[in-house]
Amino acid sequence: MDPSSMPISSSFSFIPLLLLLLLLLLLSSLLSIAGSSTLGVDHISRLLQIHDRERAPPSIQVAAAYGVLRRLMPSHSCSFLFEIVSKEECGGESCFMISNHASSGRGGAAEIRIAGVSGVEISVGLHWYLKHWCGAHISWDKTGGIQLSSVPRPGFLPRVEAAGVLVRRPVPWNYYQNAVTSSYTFAWWDWNRWEKEIDWMALQGVNLPLAFTGQEAIWKKVFQLFNISSSDLNDFFGGPAFLAWSRMGNLHGWGGPLPESWFDQQLFLQKKILNRMYELGMTPVLPAFSGNIPAALRNRFPSAKITRLGNWFTVGNDPRWCCTYLLDATDPLFVEIGKTFIRQQIKEYGRSGHIYNCDTFDENTPPLDDPEYISSLGAAIYKAMQSGDDEAVWLMQGWLFSYDPFWKPPQMKALLHSVPIGKLIVLDLFAEVKPIWITSEQFYGVPYIWCMLHNFAGNIEMYGVLDAIASGPVEARKSENSTMVGLGMSMEGIEQNPVVYDLMAEMAFQHEKLDVKMWIGLYPKRRYGKVHSLILESWNILYHTVYNCTDGAYDKNRDVIVAFPDIDPSLIPLVEMPSSEKLGLLKHKVSRRSPLKDLRDSYQKPHIWYSTTDVIHALKLFLASGDELSASSTYRYDLVDLTRQALAKYANQVFLKIIEAYQLKNVLEVTFYSQLFLNLVKDMDTLLACHDGFLLGPWLESSKQLAQNLEQEKQYEWNARTQITMWFDNTEEEASLLRDYGNKYWSGLLSDYYCPRAAIYFKYLIESLEKGHRFPLKNWRRDWIKLTNDWQKSRSIFTSISEGDALKTSRWLYTKYLQNRSSYDHLIKPSKQSIGCGDPRDESDDLNKDSLR
């Protein structure tokens, strides 16, 4: 019978039955998710047992932890007793214990005993003690380094409570790095720098770091087994500064080819990195095959299912760099290559941590959205790993689920469930801003790691979401049917915003949410070794402003100085973008390695989420504390960074004054404000030169130090210069879409590149007004592109040693630009001289008289 013809009473009799069926289906689904969640976590427990068995012997881990101590504070190398304990002594979990040693500590005997289940746990226990009992602070050298002046001398270390201290990890894994950190930050590192970083990892409790160095040497050997010659690989691997994107299949050949010495050098370095990580009890994450292949493989295997990917931001779809080849995961050759790669790594390194990273779909959308097809791809990718290592676990970045609208629930489930539960771990890569665990029902039962992405492209910008960091991981772990098995730091570039990483690292050992206001109140004393009432007030302001970004916006530094707009000035809006439009931009498909929009078509106003007036007041308080704190390198770094932040936002306002004057056809004001902007850029260069953490020189010099001859030196330096300015080829009048993405506030870069670039733009602004014609956009682009290409090929040398007094320079610039910026008395008429990037201090007296509204 047709249901539509049934009596109403009969129809209603089916409704309870239908509701019951729906309820049962829902319950079944929930039980399935809960069951898979349990299975996933149980499997991670079994994986941890495997890792515990394969760790270095206790004596080696203890020796490695002592090595960390000796490099950190050699004067106290005998003040601590380190021991390895079993997980059973920690209640079945990873932990560290701090207790008083029986000895009094006099005469060189140990004062404090630190025990842990691994060398990492011992090291983080040491840091925990130094931080919470001695008021010490540990950050990267570039961000001020360590503050140990507050640590008493040997024999006088503070005692802990008599019962001792036990700190357990709430979740087993503490992950570190991003697939692109290897290029934005690590590209030119030698062993000395890597040793410092591994020490830093251990002291922060990192036990699951990526280990991507040197993989090109492994790939070269693997591809040779498939009849691919070394010459075939010349246009496959990118240059040293672009290997991250070459590995992900975004580009090929750009910046290459890699010299033979590079393969040997990096493989040797990787072995040292892995050995130290294993000695400390870490589990290094090795790469796996994603399907990215050299073009020559098509000829060797003509019947293989190989597709060509779309253009990734090259000018004119240039096949020399774009549109890489991808081997379909369902092709039998995929498993063969993947298996060979895993086995070659194990053979070369002698061991494996059994966790492998593979991001086949990272900004590369699958050709079909059929869930069965997606599932077959995922299964094949995992099979390639498992064929090379029976215990293999796939670690996957979850960025694709944030980035690409292709991944709707059916496609997402198909991929996540294509691998046995517990054999796949997802990185919730941007969880501090856009957590996927909430909207995906805990990744549909698959274990995941809560990650803080925080930084894009290694940009220098004071930014953070401290409240989300202090609460997000705890909320995720305590949520119903939680599948969270770790937390991590997945920034694209390091050596910035040390306060953010200090808090995030601590959350790996916090079982409850932290009170950030209370935590930030203790931070300055640890950071600088002493405290001042005004510095406490300043940090409270910073916590509520630059470190309290709650608008959910994608933070990417587009300050005008470092990301100059390529647009007709008559099209630049002078009013604030409506909130609805901002939200609309956030919903667009956004690459974390490309601008939000094509800057040729629009002006992307810099992201601002706080009161600049409040931050300038915080700077005033910072300066007032300077006489007592300026001996501290950590204070000087923060002072330079805060002054830079305030001046950068001021420069954005100056730029808009230039554009306003241009649109009003006021050539005198355009000339005046243009010179003010250029002077400000040069002054900021002088400021940045006052601290080692803001210099261009170390980036360039470290690239050249890896070279074996003059030709390599030129290639490596070109790579280094290109990454921070403009990628890819360009025509004479068309700039690359990937320009200023890796921008940096570095002394040398401002005076030698950013200032001359702005001067070209301003010159054409003035000429167009004086001659009464439209802004010559093509002429501007031609000169800008030529400046960029010439600068990239330049061999000019920049200092690697800071110079100047940070406190005096900051005070000078505060007075010159910020102190009276709320008042504007009159314009000083500019001279008839052309504008340029001369010494700005020549005009400082005049500029002190004037400021912007």
GUDO-367606 format. One record per residue (C-alpha): x, y, z. Coordinates in steps of 0.02 Angstrom, whole numbers, plus 50000, padded with zeros to 5 digits. Layout:
XYZ
...
***
This chain:
500005000050000
500605017649960
501025025750130
500245041950071
498545033150055
498575025350229
497365031750363
498065045050477
497885033850629
498885020050543
500255032250494
500465038150673
500695020450734
502365019750641
503075035450720
503585027750889
504395013450795
505355025450682
505905035750831
506495020050919
507485014750766
508285031950753
508705031650938
509515014550921
510525020450771
511115035750867
511555025251019
512485012950908
513455027250831
513905034451001
514435017451067
515465014950910
516365031350936
516625027951121
517235010451081
518425016450948
519025029751068
519455016451196
520285005551065
521315020251004
521925025151176
522265006851221
523315004851065
524305020551108
524645012451277
525324997051188
526365008151076
527095016851228
527554999851300
528504995951140
529415012651151
529835009651335
530644993051289
531635000851146
532265016051241
534115018151270
534755009751429
534475019751589
536325023651607
536355031751435
534795042051469
535485047951636
537135052651552
536185062151417
535205071651551
536825076051639
537455082551473
535955094351465
536355100251642
538195103351605
537815113551450
536465123451541
537365127451704
539085119351719
539345127551890
537965116251961
538415100051873
538715091452041
537215098952130
535945086552061
535745067752069
534845060351918
534025043351916
532875033251804
531315025751884
530005013951814
528255018951765
527615007751903
528445019452029
527475033651945
525805024951954
525925017851779
526185034751695
527635045551639
528225056751778
529675065151864
530055066552051
530995080152142
531645077252317
532995083052435
534565072752430
535145065652595
536775075052582
536835092952642
537545097852475
539135105152546
540815100552475
540165097452299
538895083952346
537185083052264
535825093352346
534295088952243
533765071952174
532775071652013
532095055151950
531055051651797
530515037851679
531675044451542
533045056851508
531725069151449
530755067551613
532355070451712
532755085851607
531025093351622
531095089551808
532685099751816
531835114051725
530305112651837
531395114251991
532395128851922
530805137751867
529705135252020
530985134752161
532385145752094
531425158051986
532435154151829
531895155951649
532425146651492
532095152751316
532985152651148
534605162551132
533805174051003
532405178651124
533595183051265
534215165851314
534225159451493
534025168751656
534955159451793
535535174051898
534165169952022
534835152352053
535835151552216
537635145652206
538055127252235
537765121852414
536325133952440
534965127452326
533205128752398
532485112952473
530815105852419
529495099452539
530055084452641
528875072252554
529585077052385
528675082252227
527845070552101
527275077451932
526395065851809
526005069251627
524125070351602
524375063651423
525865053651359
526465063851210
527215081151198
527395084551012
528535097750931
528775105850760
527855108750599
528265101750428
528835119050373
529855123650527
531255113950445
531385127650314
530785143450400
531955140950548
533075125550537
533675127350357
535465132150397
535745124350568
537345115050610
537585102650752
537985116150880
536305124350851
535385107750845
536165102151008
535505117851093
533775114751021
533715096651078
534235102551251
532815115251245
531595101551192
532115090451335
531975104451463
530215108351399
529705090051407
529595086851219
529615068151185
528855067251009
529835078650891
529845078250702
531525072650631
531525077850449
533345082850421
534305073750286
532845064150211
533345069250034
534875058050050
533725043450091
532575047649947
534025048349828
534505030549874
532705024649863
532375032149693
533985024749626
533245007649665
531825012449549
533025017349408
532975036049441
534685043949417
535455058149515
535235069749365
533375065149361
533235072249536
534015089149497
532325096849460
531415087049595
532195092749758
532005111149800
533425121949863
533975121150045
532785135150100
531295127350009
531425108950051
529845109050158
528755113350009
529705101749894
529345087550015
527495091650017
527355092349828
526955110949821
528455114749711
529955106249633
531685112049583
531495129749650
533155135349724
534045119249673
534835108249622
535545101449784
537435099049780
538105081749820
538935088449977
537225093850043
536575075750043
538095069350139
538145084050258
536315083250306
536265064350324
537755065050443
536865078750540
535245068750549
536135053850625
536835064950763
535115072550793
534275055550804
535615048250918
535405062451042
533515061351037
533575042651069
534845044851209
533635056451298
532175044451277
531265054351142
530275046251001
530815054950840
529475055550705
530195050750536
529445054950366
528455042850258
528015042350073
526605054250023
526575050349836
527655065149784
528775058849642
530045065349515
529435067749337
530625054249273
529625040749363
528255042549232
529445036549097
530105022149201
528335016349246
527175022149105
525705011649166
525725018849343
524285029949398
525145046749404
524265063549406
524925081149397
524435093249534
523825110849502
524805126949509
525435132249681
525665151049667
526915151949524
526775165749396
525955158849240
525895140549294
527745138749260
528075119849242
529885122249295
529295124649474
527465120449488
526255106349458
527175091949537
526785073749501
525825062949624
525775044049621
524025037849663
524055028649829
522995014549756
524345010249629
525394995149684
526965005349650
526475017049792
526625003349922
528274997449848
529065014749856
528345018350028
528955001750098
530685004250024
530825021650099
530365015850274
531565001150265
532965012050197
532775024050344
532825009850470
534345002550383
535235019450380
534815024650558
534835007450639
533145009650724
531465018350718
530215025650841
528835017650734
527895034150710
527925041550535
527255057950470
526355058550303
525305073050238
524765067950064
523275079550064
524075094950142
523435108750026
523275095649888
521435091149864
521025073149810
520295071449634
518695062649694
517595065249847
516915047549848
517145041050027
517605023749963
518985031249856
519595041950002
519625026450112
520625016649984
521915030749977
522115031150166
522245012150178
523585011750043
524605025550126
524595015950289
524974999550203
526545007250129
527135011650305
526634995050383
527484985250245
529114993350297
528794992750485
527534980850566
527324992750714
527075008250607
525905022050666
525375035950548
525505053750617
524505065950510
524315084750518
522495089550535
522755105950443
521805099650292
520195098850393
520365117450435
521015122950266
520025113950135
518095113650127
518275097450027
518385088150192
516585086450247
516095073250378
515915058650254
517625061850177
518435065250344
517735049250421
518245039250269
520045044850285
520165043150474
519345025950477
520365019250331
521725014550456
521485002750604
520985012550758
522535016850857
523685016050705
523325034150659
523635049650764
523005066650705
523775083250749
522395095650788
523585108450718
522695124850755
521755119950913
522085135951010
521055145550881
520065133150778
519955116250867
519355102150756
519105089850899
517495098850948
516675098650776
517255081250727
516625071350877
518415069150938
519045064950763
517735051150754
518615040650884
520395042750818
521775047950941
522365065750919
523605078450989
523015095751040
524215107950956
524595126450963
525035132950790
525285151150843
526595157050717
526535157550528
528095158850419
529215163850563
528505181450560
528995192750704
527405199050785
526905200150968
525375189050970
524585175451075
523015167951150
523615163951325
521895160451396
521535147351263
523235139251293
522955138451481
521235130451465
521035122251294
522085106651322
521245103151489
519495105351416
519915093551274
520665080251387
519215080751509
517855080951377
516695066051359
517425051651258
519045061151239
520305053651118
521675066051160
523365057651185
524535072551184
524795090851160
526085100051058
526845115550982
526645115650793
527235133350751
527945136750579
529395147050648
530185147850820
531255160650914
529865173150949
528575176851086
529455166951223
528035169551347
526855159551236
528025144651227
528445145251411
526605143451454
526235130551319
527685119351372
527085119951552
525335114251502
526055097151456
526165094051644
524645103551708
523095093251752
521975108351781
521705125051697
522935138551745
522495155751810
523425165951679
523315182151777
524205173751923
525435165051806
525865181051713
526145189651880
527585177751915
528295177951739
529295194451741
530305189651894
530785173051815
531115181151647
532225195351710
532895188751875
532115202851974
530455211651977
529875229651968
528105235552006
527965244751840
528535229651740
527175219451824
525885232351772
526595232351596
526465213451580
524685213951643
524275225851500
525165214751374
524195199751436
522555208751403
523085215851235
524365207851119
524255191151210
522355190651217
521815189051036
520035182651044
519345187850874
519755171050797
520655179450654
522025171050556
523565180350618
524805183950482
525935199150493
525445211150354
526175227050428
526515239150286
528385239850319
528645221150294
527185217750175
527045232950064
525395234249968
525525231749781
523995241849731
523455258049653
523385270249802
521725277349746
520945260249783
521565258549962
520115260750086
520425272750228
519015266550340
518995251150450
518315235550366
516605230650437
516625215650554
515485205950436
516765207650297
518165202050412
517185186450458
516865183350275
518735183450241
519015170750378
517825158550294
518815158650132
519965144150091
521615150350159
523355143250134
524505145350282
525895148650158
525045161750051
524195178550076
522345178850118
521955187549955
522895192649799
523655209149853
523615215549676
521725216649689
521475222349867
522345230050016
522425217950160
522395228850312
523555222850451
522695212650586
522415222850743
521465215750892
521975227051035
522115245251087
523765252151022
523625265951153
523655252951291
525195244551216
526105261251204
525715263851388
526435246651424
528005252051332
528105267751438
528045256851595
529345245251520
530505259951489
530245266351666
530925249651731
532435250151617
533735257351735
533525242351850
533265228651719
534285233551564
535755222451613
534635207551572
534705201151393
532925194551413
532325211951461
533255219951315
532465207651193
530715211051259
531035229851258
531615229851077
530155218551026
528855229251115
529565245451044
529585237450872
527775231950893
527195249350940
528185257850801
527595245350670
525775249250708
526185267850707
526975265550535
525345257950472
524465274050526
525775284750441
525525274950280
523655278250284
524015296850310
525065296150151
523655287950056
522385300150125
523455314850070
523685306849899
521825304349876
521575322649925
522945327349799
523995335849934
525775333749870
526575342650018
525795330950145
526195315650038
528005321250033
528075324850219
527265308750277
528245298450152
529875304850224
529205302150399
528815283950354
530555281150280
531395289150430
530375277950544
530935262450449
532755267450462
532545271450647
531765254450676
533265246650591
534365255550717
533275248950858
533315230950795
535215231650781
535285232950971
534915214451000
535595198650919
533845191650900
533365204550769
534825203750646
534815198550463
536655194050468
536545177350562
535245170550438
536345174550288
538015169750367
537365153050430
536835148850252
538555152650183
539445142750318
538675126650252
539395129550078
540885119750014
541385132049877
540975149149806
539595143049692
538695134449836
538935149949942
538055160449809
536655147649790
536355145849977
536365164550009
535155167249864
534015154049942
534105163050110
533745180150036
532345173849924
531375164750060
531145180650162
530685191850013
529885185249852
529735167049798
529635160249623
529975167749455
529225184149402
529065194349244
529705212049235
527995218649280
527185204249375
527725199749550
527625182649628
526055178949728
527175172749869
528015188949916
528325194950093
527565178950162
529125174750262
529395193050309
530515197450455
530855212550563
532745210950551
534035224750556
534835225650385
533285219650297
532345235550343
533715247650290
534305238150137
532675231750063
531055237450146
531525255850152
532125257249970
530565247949914
529415260050003
530425274749934
530085268849755
528205268349788
528205285549869
529225292849726
527895287549602
526525294249717
527295311549716
527665311149530
525875306349487
525225321249586
526495333349518
526195328049337
524325325349356
524235307349294
523665290849370
524825281249481
525985271449364
525705254249438
526715245349303
528205256849329
528135254149517
528065235349495
529485235349371
530625245049489
530095235049642
530385218349556
532085224049493
532545229849669
532005212849737
532935202549609
534505213049628
534405211649817
534205192849809
535785191349703
536755203749809
538245197949912
538275212650032
538745207650209
537725211650364
538355210950542
537985196150654
538415205850812
537205218050891
537715235950922
536935250451013
536075252951179
534335245451176
533665255851320
534335272551257
533755268951079
532025263651135
531835279051244
532385290151100
531135282450981
529725282751108
529995301451131
530205304450946
528675295250882
527505289251019
527525300651169
526465314551096
525635305550953
523905310751012
524265328950972
524645336550804
525085354850801
525625358850625
526515352050474
528325355850444
528405360050260
529545347650174
531075353250082
531145352149894
532395337849906
531825320949846
531325308449978
532465293950019
533185281850148
534565292850216
535075294350398
533435298250488
534295305750639
534745321050537
532925326450547
532505320050721
532345337450797
530995342350674
530085325950692
530035327550880
528885342350857
527565333250760
526545317550770
524945310150702
523205311850770
***
